Amino acid sequence: ATREKQSEKKAIERKRGPATTSSKRSSAEDELLRAVEEERKRGEQDMKKAIEDKRKETNEAIKEAIDEEREKTKEAIKAAIEEERKETKEVVKAAIDKGREKIKEAVKAAIDEEREKTKEAVKAAIEEERKETKEVVKAAIDEGREKTKGVVKAAID
C-alpha cells in the first residue's frame, strides 16, 4: 500500500513537478501578486493625493481670483460713486448759481420797475402839485387884482 502511494506521488510530481518546487512557485506567485496589489494600491493613493492636491491648488487659485476681482470691483464702484458725487456736486452748484443769477435778475428787474413806477408817480405828483399851485397862485393874483381894483376904484371915487 505504501508503494502504491509513493508511486501515485511520483506520478503527480511528474505531472506538476516536485512538491517543494510547486509550493515555492505558488508562494512566489502569491508574493508577486501581493507586491503588484500593494503597488496598485500605492499608485491609487498617490493618484488620489495628486488629484486632491491639484483640487486644493485649483480652489485656492479660484478663491484668489475671486478675491482679486471682488477688490477690483469694489474699487471701481468706489471710484464711480466718487465721480458721480463730483458730477452731482458740480450740477447742483451750477443749478444754485443759475438760480441765484435768475433771482438777482428778477430782483434787479423788480427794483428797476419799482423805480420807474416811483419816478412816474413822483413826476405825476409834481405835475399835479404844479398845476394846483399854478391855479392857487393865479386865483390869488386874480383876487389880489380884484382887491387892488376895488381899492384903486375906491381911492379914485
FIZAVO-36523 format. One record per residue (C-alpha): residue in one letter; x, y, z. Coordinates in steps of 0.1 Angstrom, whole numbers, plus 5000, padded with zeros to 4 digits. Example, Ala and Ser with C-alpha at 12.3 -4.5 7.8 and 13.67 -1.06 7.14 Angstrom:
<nodes>
A512349555078 S513749895071 
</nodes>
This chain:
<nodes>
A500050005000 T502950235008 R504450164974 E501250254957 K501050584975 Q504650664966 S504150574930 E501050804929 K503051084944 K505751034918 A503151034891 I501651354904 E505151504908 R505851424872 K502751604861 R503251914884 G506851894893 P508251824928 A506151934957 T508752174970 T509052344937 S505352384933 S505052524968 K507852764961 R506252864928 S502952924945 S504553124973 A506553334948 E503353394927 D501453494958 E504353734968 L504353874933 L500653924933 R500754084967 A503554314956 V501554404925 E498454474945 E500454684970 E501954884941 R498454934926 K497155054959 R500155284964 G499655414929 E495955474936 Q496755654968 D499455864950 M496855944922 K494256044948 K496756254967 A497856424934 I494156484925 E493356624959 D496456854958 K495556974924 R491957034935 K493157234965 E495557434943 T492857504918 N490357604946 E493057834961 A493657994927 I489958044921 K489558194956 E492458434949 A491058534915 I487558594931 D489058804959 E491158994934 E488159054912 R486059154942 E488659404952 K488859554917 T485059574916 K484959744950 E487559994938 A485760054905 I482460104924 K484060344948 A485660544920 A482360554901 I480460674932 E483160944939 E482961054902 E479161064904 R479361274936 K481761524920 E479461554889 T476361584911 K478161844932 E479062044901 V475562014887 V473962134920 K476462414923 A475762524887 A471962504893 I472362704925 D474462964907 K471962984879 G469163014904 R471063294922 E471663474889 K467963444880 I466963574914 K469463864910 E467963944876 A464463924889 V465264154919 K467064394897 A464164404873 A461664444901 I463764734916 D464064894882 E460364854876 E459665004911 R462065294904 E460265364871 K456865354888 T458065574916 K459665814891 E456465834872 A454365874903 V456766154917 K456666314883 A452866294881 A452666424917 I454966714910 E453066794878 E449766784898 E451267004925 R452567254899 K449067274883 E447467314917 T450067574928 K449667754895 E445867764899 V446167884935 V448768144925 K446568254896 A443568274919 A445568474944 I446868704918 D443368744904 E441968814938 G444769054945 R443969234913 E440369254921 K441069394956 T443669634941 K441069734915 G438469784943 V440969984964 V442070194934 K438470254924 A437570354959 A440570574961 I439570744928 D436070804940 
</nodes>
